[in-house]
Amino acid sequence: MNTIIYVRQSLDRDGVGAAVERQLTECRALAVQTGLEIAHEYVDNDVSASKGTRPGFQELLAAIKAGSVSTIIVWHTDRLYRRVRDLVELVELAEKHALRILTVKAGDLDLNNAAGRMMAQILGAAARYEVEQKGARQVAANVQRANAGVWQFSNRPYGYERVGGKVQIVEPEAVVLRDAYARYLAGESYYSIVDDLNTRGTMTATGKPWSITTLRARLRNPAYAGIREYKGEAVAQGDWEPIITRKTWDEYTRLRTHRKTPHDWSNKTKYLLSGLALCGVCGGRMLARPDYPRNGVDRPPRIAYACTAKWCTQRDQERLDGLVEGIVVARFSQPDVLDLVRVDQDVAPQEAEALDLRRRWDDLAELVADGTMRPAAVREQSAIIQDKLARLQVVIDNARGGSTMTDLALASDTAAKWESFGLPQKRQVISSLFTVTVSKQKNTRVFDPNDIAIEWLS
């Protein structure tokens, strides 16, 4: 039968294991005093006894079950067990094996008799009480810090760092965040922003490429607006400098609840004029699709805009995009370009009304479920709500389009500014300026700009 030392430390702050080394030193000294020879030492460093898995403890239990342990030396019983079920398991094993526990700080325990088991239970209850009191104190301290606007974090959030105990802005990362908020408010999707960040080689705080999930989580953090939350509720103004204004935060939170569908890698529009270009024969909308070679021609498929309603006409995507983008840049290079730009308007009332309509729309399903309204009446109300939403969305989109066009009109380099826009911004400008109608091609082997009709909107 062997003597085993077991030591554990819940939190190793500096990662050097100094606490467990001190326990080992004192446990070894106790073994020398009692004339015991140590057969093995089990160590659990940076592991809690009240939660999680302790590999060293599990190995110790296995050794006891194998009948190779007679005495366990620990610094204190709370290093060995805090949970009742751990003590119960030790007691059950002690009934099968002669097991004694020697401690540096709490005396000896013999689990083979009633007095020893009672003392073990008392010490375990005291340890559990200490854990619960410590947890209560931590919760109270967290609430107090939150109400005081203090931001506690263990992993550095993107855009901030802690210097001398104070949270400070990391300006290069703050620039990325402000740009991401602005682009989202201008109509870009998370997909488009992430794609651009990764194309430019911009990394996250952990040095990894961006993902939609990561960007969404960052932008939804109210701390960037200086808001201190506790358990999902805003409790105070933070004591750190915000990266964005409260107005930007309010606009972002309002807008993201209005998006019709979440944008991800699969449902994003990938081509400039997809759904915007019109067929000159039937008036249907043209969508981007692969144009495969015919008659044995050896070339990879190209992307073309095609009338998918009746397959009336088709046009090469790159050439049509180039033509339309050239028209936009040329128009915004003219001296009277400011005549195109609408005066920015506050669309907060329209957005609030749209949000209310969407909530009413959601409530209709419940009214059908509980029998308050008949399906026919619900369909009628749904049509009314959808019509109002469509009209409100036009006002909102036009206002945002006007903001983008203002930036383009005031740019010193029109072409460069246009290239800096994301796909949603470009589509927004085009849809606000003119319609693109594609006539049936006279010569299918030649791209003729005269077959493309541009009708400017008033």
C-alpha positions in Angstrom: 0.0 0.0 0.0 1.3 3.4 -0.9 1.2 7.0 0.3 0.1 9.6 -2.3 0.3 13.4 -2.3 -2.5 15.3 -4.0 -2.3 19.1 -4.6 -4.6 21.5 -6.5 -4.8 25.2 -7.2 -8.0 26.8 -8.7 -6.4 29.8 -10.4 -2.8 30.0 -11.5 -2.6 33.7 -12.3 1.0 33.8 -13.6 1.1 30.3 -15.1 4.2 29.3 -13.2 2.5 27.0 -10.7 4.1 28.6 -7.6 1.0 27.8 -5.4 1.1 24.0 -6.1 4.9 24.0 -5.5 4.4 25.5 -2.1 1.7 22.8 -1.3 4.0 20.1 -2.5 6.8 21.3 -0.3 4.7 21.3 2.8 3.1 18.0 2.0 6.5 16.4 1.5 7.6 17.8 4.8 4.6 16.2 6.5 5.4 12.9 4.9 9.0 13.1 6.4 7.6 14.0 9.8 5.2 11.0 9.8 7.8 8.6 8.4 5.9 7.9 5.2 7.5 7.3 1.8 5.8 9.0 -1.1 4.9 6.7 -4.0 3.4 9.3 -6.4 2.2 12.9 -6.6 -0.9 14.0 -8.4 -1.2 17.7 -9.4 -4.2 19.7 -10.7 -3.0 23.2 -11.5 -5.4 26.0 -12.5 -8.4 23.6 -12.0 -11.5 24.3 -9.7 -12.7 21.6 -7.4 -16.3 22.8 -7.5 -16.7 22.7 -11.3 -15.0 21.2 -14.3 -12.9 18.0 -14.6 -9.8 17.3 -12.5 -7.5 14.9 -14.4 -5.2 14.4 -11.4 -8.1 13.7 -9.0 -9.5 11.1 -11.5 -6.2 9.3 -11.6 -6.1 9.3 -7.8 -9.5 7.7 -7.6 -8.4 5.1 -10.1 -5.4 4.3 -8.0 -7.6 3.9 -4.9 -10.0 1.6 -6.7 -7.0 -0.5 -7.8 -6.1 -0.9 -4.1 -2.7 0.7 -4.3 -3.4 3.7 -2.0 -3.5 3.6 1.8 -2.8 7.2 2.7 -3.5 10.6 1.0 -1.5 13.7 2.0 -3.1 17.0 1.1 -2.5 20.6 2.1 -6.1 21.0 3.2 -9.3 19.0 2.7 -10.7 21.7 0.4 -7.8 20.9 -2.0 -9.2 17.4 -2.2 -12.9 17.9 -2.3 -15.5 20.7 -2.2 -18.5 18.9 -3.8 -20.6 16.5 -1.8 -20.5 13.9 -4.5 -16.6 13.8 -4.4 -16.7 13.2 -0.6 -19.4 10.5 -1.1 -17.2 8.8 -3.6 -14.2 8.9 -1.3 -16.2 7.5 1.6 -17.5 4.7 -0.5 -13.9 3.8 -1.5 -12.8 4.1 2.1 -15.3 1.4 3.1 -13.6 -1.0 0.6 -10.0 0.1 1.2 -8.3 1.2 4.4 -8.0 4.9 3.5 -6.5 7.7 5.7 -6.2 11.4 4.9 -3.4 13.5 6.4 -3.6 17.3 6.0 -1.0 20.0 6.6 -3.6 22.5 7.9 -6.7 20.5 9.1 -5.4 17.4 10.9 -5.9 13.8 10.1 -9.1 12.1 8.8 -9.9 8.4 9.0 -12.8 7.7 6.7 -13.1 4.2 8.0 -15.0 5.3 11.2 -18.0 7.5 11.9 -16.1 10.3 13.6 -13.7 10.7 10.7 -16.6 10.7 8.2 -18.5 13.3 10.3 -15.4 15.5 10.4 -14.9 15.2 6.7 -18.5 16.2 6.1 -18.2 19.2 8.4 -15.0 20.4 6.6 -16.7 19.8 3.2 -19.7 21.8 4.2 -17.5 24.6 5.4 -15.6 24.6 2.1 -18.8 24.7 0.2 -20.1 27.6 2.3 -16.8 29.5 1.5 -17.3 28.8 -2.2 -20.9 30.1 -2.1 -19.9 33.2 -0.1 -17.1 33.9 -2.5 -19.5 33.6 -5.4 -22.0 36.0 -3.8 -19.2 38.5 -3.1 -18.1 38.3 -6.7 -21.6 38.9 -8.0 -22.0 41.9 -5.7 -18.7 43.3 -6.9 -19.7 42.7 -10.5 -22.9 44.6 -10.1 -21.2 47.4 -8.3 -18.6 47.8 -11.0 -21.3 47.7 -13.7 -23.4 50.4 -12.0 -20.2 52.5 -11.8 -19.6 52.1 -15.5 -16.5 50.0 -15.1 -15.8 47.6 -17.9 -14.3 44.2 -16.9 -12.9 41.9 -19.6 -10.4 39.0 -19.6 -9.9 38.8 -23.4 -8.9 42.0 -25.1 -11.9 43.2 -27.2 -11.2 44.4 -30.7 -10.7 48.2 -30.6 -9.6 48.5 -27.0 -6.8 47.6 -24.7 -6.1 48.0 -21.0 -3.1 50.3 -20.1 -2.3 50.9 -16.5 -5.7 49.6 -15.4 -7.5 52.0 -17.8 -9.4 51.0 -20.9 -8.0 52.9 -24.0 -8.8 52.9 -27.7 -6.6 51.1 -30.2 -7.0 53.7 -32.9 -6.1 51.5 -36.0 -8.8 49.0 -34.9 -11.2 51.8 -34.0 -10.9 53.1 -37.6 -11.9 49.6 -38.9 -15.0 49.5 -36.6 -16.2 53.0 -37.5 -15.9 52.2 -41.2 -17.8 48.9 -40.7 -20.6 50.7 -38.9 -20.8 53.4 -41.6 -20.8 50.8 -44.4 -23.6 48.8 -42.7 -25.7 51.9 -42.3 -25.1 52.8 -46.0 -26.7 49.5 -46.9 -23.8 47.0 -47.1 -24.2 43.5 -45.8 -22.0 41.8 -43.2 -20.8 39.6 -46.1 -19.6 42.5 -48.2 -17.8 44.1 -45.3 -16.1 40.9 -44.2 -15.1 40.1 -47.8 -13.4 43.5 -48.1 -11.7 43.2 -44.7 -10.2 39.9 -45.6 -9.2 41.0 -49.1 -7.3 43.9 -47.5 -5.6 41.5 -45.0 -7.2 43.1 -42.0 -7.1 40.6 -39.1 -9.2 40.3 -35.9 -7.7 40.9 -32.4 -6.6 37.2 -32.3 -4.8 37.5 -35.7 -7.4 35.5 -37.6 -9.4 36.4 -40.7 -12.9 37.9 -40.2 -16.1 35.9 -40.4 -19.7 37.1 -40.6 -20.2 35.7 -37.1 -17.2 37.6 -35.7 -18.1 40.9 -37.3 -21.8 40.7 -36.3 -20.7 40.0 -32.7 -18.3 42.9 -32.7 -20.8 45.4 -34.1 -23.5 44.3 -31.7 -21.3 45.2 -28.7 -22.8 48.3 -27.0 -19.5 48.9 -25.3 -18.3 50.6 -28.5 -20.9 53.3 -27.9 -19.8 53.6 -24.2 -22.7 51.7 -22.9 -22.1 49.4 -19.8 -24.4 46.4 -19.8 -24.9 43.8 -17.1 -26.7 40.5 -18.0 -28.0 42.1 -21.3 -29.3 45.3 -19.7 -27.8 48.7 -20.0 -27.0 49.9 -16.5 -24.6 52.9 -16.9 -22.6 55.1 -19.1 -19.1 53.5 -19.4 -16.0 55.2 -17.9 -14.1 54.6 -21.2 -14.0 56.6 -24.4 -16.5 55.3 -26.9 -15.5 54.5 -30.5 -18.8 55.4 -32.0 -21.5 58.0 -31.1 -24.8 57.0 -29.4 -26.6 58.2 -32.6 -24.6 55.7 -34.7 -25.4 53.0 -32.2 -29.1 53.8 -32.2 -29.2 53.9 -36.0 -27.3 50.6 -36.2 -29.6 48.8 -33.7 -32.7 50.2 -35.4 -31.5 49.2 -38.9 -30.4 45.7 -38.1 -33.9 44.9 -36.8 -35.3 46.1 -40.2 -33.2 44.0 -42.5 -35.6 41.7 -44.4 -33.3 38.7 -44.4 -29.9 38.0 -42.7 -27.2 38.4 -45.2 -24.7 35.5 -45.4 -22.4 33.8 -47.9 -25.2 32.1 -49.8 -28.0 34.7 -50.3 -25.9 37.8 -51.1 -26.3 39.4 -54.5 -23.0 39.0 -56.2 -23.4 41.1 -59.4 -24.0 44.8 -59.9 -27.1 44.7 -62.1 -28.7 41.4 -61.1 -32.4 42.2 -60.6 -31.9 45.8 -61.7 -31.4 45.4 -65.5 -34.7 45.0 -67.4 -35.5 43.0 -70.5 -36.4 45.3 -73.4 -38.8 42.6 -74.8 -41.0 41.5 -71.9 -40.0 43.9 -69.2 -38.9 41.2 -66.9 -35.9 41.5 -64.6 -32.6 40.1 -65.7 -30.5 37.9 -63.4 -26.9 36.8 -63.5 -26.3 33.2 -64.7 -23.5 31.2 -66.3 -23.3 31.4 -70.0 -21.8 28.1 -71.2 -20.1 27.8 -74.6 -21.9 26.2 -77.5 -21.1 24.3 -80.7 -17.9 22.8 -79.2 -16.3 26.1 -78.4 -13.5 25.6 -75.9 -13.8 28.3 -73.3 -14.8 28.5 -69.7 -18.4 29.7 -69.0 -18.9 33.4 -68.5 -21.4 35.2 -66.4 -24.3 36.9 -68.3 -27.4 38.8 -67.4 -30.4 37.0 -68.8 -34.1 37.4 -68.9 -35.2 34.4 -66.9 -38.9 35.1 -67.3 -39.1 34.2 -71.0 -35.4 34.1 -72.0 -35.9 36.9 -74.4 -32.4 38.4 -74.3 -29.0 38.1 -72.7 -25.9 40.3 -72.3 -22.3 39.8 -71.1 -22.1 40.8 -67.4 -18.6 42.3 -67.4 -19.3 44.5 -70.5 -22.7 45.7 -69.3 -21.3 46.4 -65.8 -18.5 48.4 -67.3 -20.8 50.4 -69.5 -23.1 51.3 -66.6 -20.3 52.1 -64.2 -18.7 54.4 -66.8 -22.0 56.3 -67.2 -22.2 56.8 -63.4 -18.6 58.1 -63.1 -19.0 60.3 -66.2 -22.2 61.9 -64.8 -20.8 62.5 -61.4 -17.8 64.2 -63.0 -20.0 66.9 -64.5 -20.1 70.4 -63.0 -23.8 70.2 -62.3 -23.6 66.9 -60.4 -24.9 68.4 -57.2 -28.3 68.8 -58.9 -28.6 65.0 -58.7 -28.1 64.8 -55.0 -31.0 64.8 -52.7 -30.9 66.7 -49.5 -30.3 64.2 -46.7 -33.4 63.7 -44.6 -34.0 62.2 -41.2 -35.8 58.9 -41.7 -36.0 57.9 -38.1 -39.9 58.4 -38.1 -40.2 56.2 -41.2 -37.9 53.5 -39.6 -39.9 53.6 -36.4 -43.2 53.2 -38.3 -41.7 50.3 -40.4 -40.6 48.6 -37.2 -44.1 48.9 -35.7 -45.6 47.5 -38.9 -43.3 44.5 -38.8 -44.3 43.8 -35.2 -48.0 44.0 -36.2 -47.3 41.6 -39.1 -45.7 39.1 -36.7 -48.7 39.4 -34.3 -51.1 38.4 -37.1 -49.8 34.8 -36.9 -50.7 34.6 -33.2 -54.2 36.0 -33.9 -54.8 33.2 -36.3 -53.4 30.6 -33.9 -55.8 31.6 -31.1 -58.8 31.9 -33.4 -59.2 35.7 -33.0 -58.9 36.3 -36.7 -59.8 34.2 -39.7 -57.1 33.4 -42.3 -58.8 35.5 -45.0 -58.9 38.6 -42.7 -55.2 38.0 -41.9 -54.3 37.8 -45.6 -56.1 41.1 -46.2 -54.3 42.8 -43.3 -51.0 41.4 -44.4 -51.4 42.8 -47.8 -52.1 46.3 -46.4 -49.1 46.1 -44.1 -46.8 44.9 -46.9 -47.9 47.7 -49.1 -47.2 50.3 -46.4 -43.8 48.7 -45.7 -42.8 48.8 -49.4 -43.6 52.5 -49.6 -41.7 53.3 -46.4 -38.7 51.3 -47.6 -38.5 53.4 -50.8 -38.3 56.5 -48.7 -35.6 55.0 -46.4 -33.6 53.6 -49.3 -33.7 56.8 -51.2 -32.5 58.8 -48.2 -29.6 56.5 -47.8 -28.9 56.5 -51.5 -28.8 60.3 -51.3 -26.1 60.1 -48.6 -24.0 57.8 -50.7 -24.4 60.1 -53.8 -23.4 63.1 -51.7 -20.1 61.4 -50.9 -19.6 60.6 -54.6 -20.5 64.1 -55.8 -18.1 65.8 -53.4 -15.2 63.4 -54.1 -12.1 64.9 -55.6 -11.5 61.7 -57.6 -14.9 60.4 -58.7 -13.6 57.2 -60.2 -11.5 56.3 -57.1 -14.5 57.1 -54.8 -16.8 54.9 -56.9 -14.3 52.0 -56.8 -14.2 52.3 -53.0 -17.9 51.7 -52.7 -19.2 48.2 -51.8 -21.7 46.5 -54.2 -24.8 47.4 -52.2 -23.8 51.1 -52.3 -23.2 51.0 -56.0 -26.6 49.3 -56.6 -28.3 51.8 -54.4 -26.9 54.7 -56.5 -27.8 53.1 -59.8 -31.3 52.3 -58.7 -31.8 55.9 -57.5 -30.5 57.4 -60.7 -31.8 55.5 -63.7 -33.2 52.2 -65.2 -31.2 49.9 -67.4 -33.1 48.2 -70.2 -31.4 45.7 -72.5 -32.9 45.3 -76.0 -32.7 42.1 -78.1 -29.3 41.8 -79.5 -29.0 42.4 -83.3 -25.6 40.8 -83.6 -25.0 38.2 -80.9 -21.3 38.2 -81.4 -20.8 42.0 -80.8 -21.6 44.0 -77.6 -23.3 47.1 -78.9 -23.9 49.9 -76.3 -26.7 51.3 -78.5 -28.7 48.2 -77.5 -28.7 49.4 -73.9 -31.3 52.1 -72.9 -30.6 54.3 -69.9 -33.6 56.1 -68.6 -32.9 58.8 -66.0 -35.3 59.1 -63.1 -36.7 62.5 -62.2 
